[in-house]
């Protein structure tokens, strides 16, 4: 993708490099050719992931890295706010424009995406509730990996049963597949999450037939 130095600093968690680059006039919000900003890449991208590929000396707390970028002036949009669990910021941005609840940023994949996807994946139930009440669609496609939405899959696979219940109450499909992974029901079964499995089945989720 032709990472700029600031993108590489975010991907690798090199906060001292962030400071060095900023001291020399680098743009903390520089946009990569695929739409990614440095703050987006603190979560990783397909080819490079902090907890898998970075030096053991790099900070492993993604929230710390994102927070550092915010403190140094990175754009703090509704996606970042939802991911970080900043309910006040989410509410403030929705008060300015309710349509932000359905925002899909240019850079979206497993690691970032819509505000609802990010909040659901982290188990931020209060933010999920606010986003749904603002009109966010729990089944909004997030191409290319999630044509039927991804919020319920992320929440179910991570055991956030209260989030899944909220999504279902707002019309989310109970069993959606994401990329090459099985559906949300299969993810719950794999986790041996009995409560999640029962909830999803109650709302019509069925296992995909075996070949």
C-alpha positions, 0 to 999 in steps of 0.5 A: 500500500505504500505506507508513509512513515506515519502509517508504519509508526502506527502499524508497529506501535512506535510512539517515539517515531510518531513524535519524531515525525510530528516534530519534523512536520509530518501529517498525523492524518495522512491518508494511504491509497486505500483510505487508511489514516494512521489512527486506523492502522493502530488496529492493524491491516491484513498484511501486518498485525500488531500482536502477531508481527510487531516487535515484542518491545512494541506496546500491545495495547491498541487502545493506548496507541489509538489514544496517543494518536488522538492526544497528538491531534489525530482526527477523532471521528465517530468510528474511532470514538465507537471503537474506544468506547467514548459514549460522550463523543459518539453522542455529540457527533450524532447530535450534529448529524444522525446519519453518522451512525451509518457511516462506513469509512473508506478504509474498512475490513476486519480491523475497522469499519462502521461505528456499529461494527467497532462498538459491537466488536468491543462490547460497548453495549451503551454505544451500540444502543445509541447507534441503533436508536439513531437509525444505524442498520445492523445489517448494513453491508460492509463489503467486500467481506460482509455483504449482510453486515458484520456487527452481530458476527463480531459480537457473537464471536467475542461473547458479547451477549448483551450486544447481540440481544440488542442487535437482534431486537433491532432486526439484525439477521441472526446468522451471518457469514463474514469473508471465508468464516462460518456464520455467527452461530457456528462461531458461538458453537465453536466457543462453546457459548451456550447462552449465545447459541440459544439466543441465536437459535431462538431468533432463527439461526440455523447451522449451514448444511455440511457438504 
